[in-house]
Structure formats: structure tokens, C-alpha cells
Amino acid sequence: MVASRTKVIDPSSLANLSEVLTQHVHFNWAISFTEKRIYGHVLLDLITLVPNVSTVVLDTSYLNLQGVSLNGQSLEYTVAERHLSLGSALTIALPETLVNTGTKFQLRVDYSTTDKCTAVQYLEPEQTVGKKHPYLFSQCQAIHARAFAPLQDSPSVKLTYAASVTSPLPVVMSARLLSTVDNNDGTKTYSFNQATTIPSYLIAIAAGNLAGREIGPRSTVWCEPEVVEQAAWEFDDTERFIATGESLLTPYEWGRYDLLVLPPSFPYGGMENPCLTFVTPTLLAGDKSAVDVIAHEIAHSWMGNLVTTSNWEHFWLNEGWTVFIERKIAARLHGEAERQFSSIIGWKALKESVELFGEDSPATVLKPDLSSGIDPDDYFSSVPYEKGFNLLYHIEKTVGGPAIFEPYMKAHVKNFASKSITTEDWLAHIRNYMETNHGKEVLDRLNTIDFDTWINQPGMPPVDPKFDTSLADACYNLATRWDNARTKEDLSDFSSDDIKNFTPTQKIVFLERLTDCEPLPHNLLVKMDELYEMSPIRNADIRFRWEQLCVMASFEKIYPSVVEFITEQGRMKFVRPLYRYLYTAKNGADLAQQTFLKHKHFYHPIAAQLIAKDINLKL
């Protein structure tokens, strides 16, 4: 353990990771909704990894530090000048040099968060569904945990944590609730414990007017009371997803799998916080057409939460693997054709990311170089998800299909459970596994893959995946008919029957296909909406693709609907592209900028920073 830790390198952390290791953290917090602050202290249980340790360096970002102590003795500390992306290093001088490797000690840091905290968003009552109570929620991935606590903010550090949180409103965390104590002053203190080691980015908290409904033997859905019944109905298949994941991998380790449906400004589809997945309310489509996102977050219980990337350069090990398992779950529940169809959608998303960054951009490398202090959020895209998935998919086909690859998936989890790993660790293990279990023939097949190009070169994958298009062909054919109708005056051969039997996913693929074509004439968009009734559809993925198609054609009649969509929810998958398309559309630039400036406080701080960059604004 000690020897391996001395080699830890995390370009996204300022902490002295190779000298000391955090084993456990205890938070003692009090939430003030009026001041929009968290006050309190953190206790860090540390152990030395090398001899002669005289300082501890922690990651911080915009914290108001009040004191550091060891066994009640105040310690001297300094806060470095802020790094643009990585925050400020907190260097703590120990009262005496710790001579021996393996020395355990506990530091206490008293502090509060500030109004610049990027890890927590505070919502006014009017920003919630019920509009009566304030709300807060955290989002620590990738490097924002340092904005609500001084710690070693690196996925290479896996720790347990406990918390005591005093709040006037109910609190949930990515841990098991142990007790609730009424303080007789309008507040309660909630005590939590997370006994399985996790990286700091999975520490999560939310507080607000919350209600819960049981949806399975180990699952409760939490949300505002106004939507709890709808959410309970939408997510009642959660246990099927968990059980399918267990059948593919190993037993579920976290005890509970609860869901928290957040207010609309949550910037992601979901966040896989252990014991309490955060999800966007855009999944509440009313027809369960968007709930497969839950399969993705459940897959993270193994890929990311249990087996974790060592730093953000290897992020694909979290997300590529998770997409792969998510689609395996879909295949078990809905058939292999559904996995292939989902993979086609993912390939389209990957192409769009590569086109956005540029095919030679370092942001399109599966294992990007972050050593120059690049903010991992700046490289956030579908690349680690879909390029990573496609590498694993290609390996599965190359070595001999699921019969060989699926037992390897379990071996991967068992071998690396509770560890943080690099791409090199993964590659060495898969080669050893294939040779040990299947001999030289399968190892030789594996070695025909150009891993250097896959992992270290920019752009699209070097291999055409040749997905089965059986479910997509009808979508492609219909898109081709519309694309060929540009000069036609008679559109009578189109009818509402064209999409009568389409699933929601097929509608998405049909619209996606058209976004690859030249922008459609406005009369075709009007006719399409008349026949297919696209504008009233509430499925967020369909609405996004429909509005994208229209904005790409500078169809100004859609602009009010676009503005409505990007200001009623803050999911970056939807709002960032639509802002970009609106910004480049005819008469759209000013509208995009003014809309954002008017609503920037609605968005999560992470989303707001990225949207501003997308449309050339400085915050």
C-alpha cells in the first residue's frame, strides 16, 4: 500500500498525496440557508506514507479558514495564491516531524464555505417545485469537493466518511442515515456514515423540503412532495436494474440504492453518489421513456464508485466502463438490438463532441494530458463515455464475444474493487486475464488491437464499430425522405403514420440523422411539426433534438420555445448545445447572451461557467 502510494500523480490536485493519505473524514456542519453558507469543521484521519513528514498539504477552493489544530494545539498554516483551475493549496506545518512511515494522526480544520463555492448550489424557494422552501445540493465531480471542505481532493484517495449536519430542513447524503435529533430550535441534526471507501468527489449532500417513497426492497425515491408520486411511478423498475447489474458483475455492495430527484437546475442527467443517486427531473417524462439513465447510474456502483479512476486523465475507466455495463443491462432487459440502437446514438454524440473540439484536439484523446493544470470540467464531453465504450465493445468482439468478455468483466471488478487505477493498470490486467484464462490464442487476438491509437491519439476511434442498424433503418429512411424533399412542392406522401410505431428512441435517432444534413427549409419544418406534433412532446431528449434541428436552420419561430426549455431546466446535455446553436443562428447571438445573463443564477455554478465560455461571455 505504502509503496504504491509513493507513485501517485494527480495533476488536478495540489495535495501532497505521496506523503500522507486520508483514511477517514468526519464533517460537523451547520447549514445556513439565509447566509448561503455551511459552517463547521472537518476532522481528517491521516497516515504517513513516507518517513519524515513535516507538512500536510490539502486542496481548498474559496474557503473561509478559521483555524487548524492537532490534539487541541493550534497549528500554523498558509494558503497559497489561487491557481486558476485547481484552487488554493493549504499547507499545514506539523508541530514536529513524523519520523516513521505509518504514523496516524488527526487534524481539525475549522472553516465555512463562501459565496464563491462551486460545489453547492442554493436555490430560492421560487426555484423549487413547491416554491415555499429554499434548497441546496452539491455536485463535487470533478474537483469541487475542495470548495466545501479542505481535503485531499483526488480520486486516488479512497476514504470512509461520517457527518453530523444541523439544518432547518431535511438532509440526505451519499451515506447511510444513522439518527436524527430534534434540537428544539427549529433545526434537527442528522448523522450519517459511509462505511465503504469512496473518493472525495462522491461526497454529496442535499437539503430541502424532501419526501420519500419506497420503490423497492433497498430503494427509496426522494424529492419535493409535489412530485414524489410521479417519481415513484417513473422509477419503480429500479430493483430490476440493480439485480441485472448484480447478475453481470458482483453483489451490490452499498446496502441502499436511493434516488434523489433534484430541482430543475441540476446540471447532469444523473450523479452516481453512493447510496443516493442524484437525477435530473427531465427524466420524469410521464412514460418511463427516459429511465434508462438509472441503469447508467446503477452501473457506476461498480464502475467508478467501487473501481475508481486514479485521476481525471483516466476518467474513461469510470464512464466508458459504465456505458458498457449500462448497455449490457439494456440488452438483458430489452434484447441485443436495443443495445446496438443505444450504441448508435452514442456514436452520434461522440461525433458531435469530436466536431465541437476539433478532430485533432487533445480533448478528444481517451486519456488526455491534464498536466498543465487544465480544469477537467473543460474537457467534459461524451469522449470518455463513448470512445471508452467503443474500445471495450471492440475488445469484446475481438477476443471472442460475450462468452469470453462477460466473465472478464466480473474479474475486473473483483481485482480492482476499492482501488483507484490507471489505464496502464487496466491494460496489464486484461492481458494477464486473457492469457491466464484463455491462452496465447486469445491474447494474440487482443494484441492485434492498436491500443496506442485508441488511448493516446485524438479524434474518432480507429475502427468502425459496424453496429446493427435494424432498429435504426426506419429512422434513417424517413430522414432521407425528408432530406430529399427540399425542392418538392407536394408533400402529400408524408403523413402522421410515418412515425406511428416509432419508440421515443427512434424519434430521437430520426431527428439526429437530420441534424447531420444541411439545414432543412422552413416549410419542411412547419410540415413536419404539423404531421408529427414535435413541439408538444415533453420527452426532453426528443424536444432537444427537435429544437436543435430548428435552430440549426435559423427557424426563428422556435426561438421562444428554445428559451423556455433552456431556462426551465439546467441539464448541460441540453442547455449547452442549445445555447451554442442559438448563439450561431441568425438573430440568435444577442438572444443567447441576454437569456443567459438574465437566468445565470438559475444554473449550477459549474454549468454557468461552461455556458458563458460557450457563448463568449466572461463571468
Helices and strands as residue ranges (DSSP letters): H 2-5, E 20-32, E 37-48, E 53-60, E 64-70, E 73-74, E 77-79, E 88-98, E 104-112, E 120-123, G 125-127, E 135-138, G 145-147, E 159-167, E 171-173, E 176-182, E 188-198, G 200-202, E 205-207, E 211-216, E 219-223, G 225-227, H 228-234, H 238-248, E 258-261, E 270-271, E 276-279, G 281-283, H 292-299, E 307-309, G 312-314, H 316-334, H 336-357, G 362-364, G 376-379, I 383-387, H 388-399, H 402-416, E 419-421, H 423-446, H 451-456, H 473-483, G 496-499, H 504-515, H 522-532, H 540-552, G 556-558, H 559-568, H 572-584, H 589-599, G 600-602, H 605-614
